Amino acid sequence: MKLAVPDDSQPIQEMFERFFATESSPARVRAAEPVGFDPVLWRDLVGLEAPFMRLTAEVGGGGMSLFDTCLMMEQAGRRLASVPLAEAVVALRLLGEAGGDVAHSWIENVRGGETVLTLALATSVTGQAQLVPGGAVAKGVLHYDGAALFIERLGMPLAAPETLGGAAIGLFVPGSGKHEIIAEGEEASRLWRAGLEEWKLLTSAALIGLSREALGMGAAYAVERFAFGQPIGANQGIAYPLADDIMDADGAALLLWWTLRAIADGESDAAASVSMLYWWASRTATRSVAHALHTFGGYGLTNEYDIQLYHRRAKAWGITLGDPQTELIRGARRLLLGEVTALPDPGTVDVDFNPPEGGQELAEETRAVFRAILDPARHNLVDHNFESHDWGVHRALGVAGLLYPNWPEKWGGRGADADATRASLTVWQEVGYAGLPRSTTSMIGHVVQQCGTPELQEEVLLRMGRGEISAALGYTEPSGGSDVFAARTRAVRDGDDWIVNGQKMFTSGAELASYVILITRTDPDAPKHKGITVFLVPLHKPGVEIHPVHTFMDERTNATFYQDVRVEDRYRLGEVNQGAKVLASALGLEQSGGYYHFLVREMADIVAEWARGEERDGKPLIENSAVLARLGRAYAEARVSEVLSARPLGMRLAGLPDLAYGPAAKVFATESFIAVSADLIDLAAPRSMIRGKEGLGLVEKGYRHSTATTIYGGTSEVLRSMVAERRLGLPRSRT
């Protein structure tokens, strides 16, 4: 797994970051208006050989990868570079690949620094005008008419209508100038189609850079601007939209990398991902600049503030190709109806979303245990709840040391490294066995190993590792919700023991568990995060009551009551009144995107299959554009959720700081799960309301299940605050 900018690419990223920050300042961007072209910037870029990055060395280019070119375009987007850079890069690459005297002559003309060559994005029809980015300043337009690839030499500048965001848009009428043929027939078609896909990737990169920069500007202003005695960024109404937007923008950046990797690997869904990426980047840019500008209030509307420059270009760049929704539909057609296109050669793509290789022997051993004991007729392989737990399966895995493979052997583990552990636990998803008590007990066992007394470790860890017992989480209280530091459950010292009184809600799995990790208040006079102490309380103690609470997701959780429960001090985890330190690692383990993208993709597959068998207006419903758009959105968001969920591990392996990547993954994955499942159940209505354990019944179940996911494991509101603070540098938005 490699999810950081590769070492060989960092100098390119840093060079263009410095270059555009200096040479495409807001003053320069303003000076380039209304047309939207900076001739000095263009000449400087030519001097850097930037437009020729994708040309091979044989024709005088840099031979750069598409990955590195996207890094350049992201920096160009950050600074609103007023040149048709993406169009020129693609046009010149197509000329270099086509070869011939005409192509070579145009490459050399552009190299002189005074000639701009651009790209018409729509198939041309003689006499039919189209808007071309860079056309207002170009001396040539590369275009395709369905049969041949031409350069039309322009005798005079094209008309330059005033547009939303500059970009030197020109009104191009094919056939009004001299044509020079570059390629014909199948070769022309292949070049054109691959070039258009490359343009989408480069423009997506620019939109990602624009989005991130605008959000950074909005966050910086929200820190500086005070209202009612505090920074406006402390207001959740300001912080939360910006947090959502940076998750979307980071998701777009990771989706770009995933798409480039998919193209390099020849994945069947690579072409679909290009179109979905372009839609997602366009949508994200529009939303990001809207919220960033809103942060500035009325000042953001004035020409003196730079944010309006970003607001106009975010939309203008995103619609240069036409309605972005069309690309979403095109992506779905490629994914579900098998439409194909040519893709560019990306060159080296040195990123990898797959977990590190290794541990396959342990994974195969895990499969063997499951094969020997799992029986679909007896075991619940459909539901992801505590009711699907089976002690026979649990103990068999424990005896084999496979419940917690990374635990030391003395505690029933295998002492496995991270790669082997990850490979082993992936098998649980493969076979469909939820085993939720394993997840909670793993977290609690980790805390016991770190903070428990030797006596407590001896009492519980080996029994946990062997699968003999499990443990539950006693965090939430009726009055505190996700604010675990607002605990009112009291623990009062009584000699060498503690007397516990209080109540916990949503203690899921307590009916199966032997212990509960309990947050208690031991100093009511201290600040709430400093006066808590954590215990591992045996649930068989006198005074403990477990009352079932049933949910509409067909799940059981529990309310647990503690009345004068005497707990020996050896069950204390960590120091007295230092529970916040104990909880820090445990809470971090609970926050991730989890498996939700699998569920979303499964529901989308089910609805897509249903749509293949339905008809509307005499045609299969799967061919309807509105249906394709909704399915496309589901698949796109599932992929964004997947790449965001991969990021915490990727950043950890790269040794980079954790900027609330786990919380971001969970917020995005669960909020998307709710929104997409609601749309999919609507799409397949009314059949989708019927419960069942297969087909559309799983969509109905997914809709009900999704509702809870933004609550347990930390509510979206709390986690958004963490993202706002650590990813955007906004002030604390909760007490």
Summary of the structure (lengths in Angstrom):
residues: 735
radius of gyration: 29.0
end to end distance: 37.1
largest distance: 97.3
contacts: 2669
relative contact order: 0.08
helix: 54%
strand: 13%
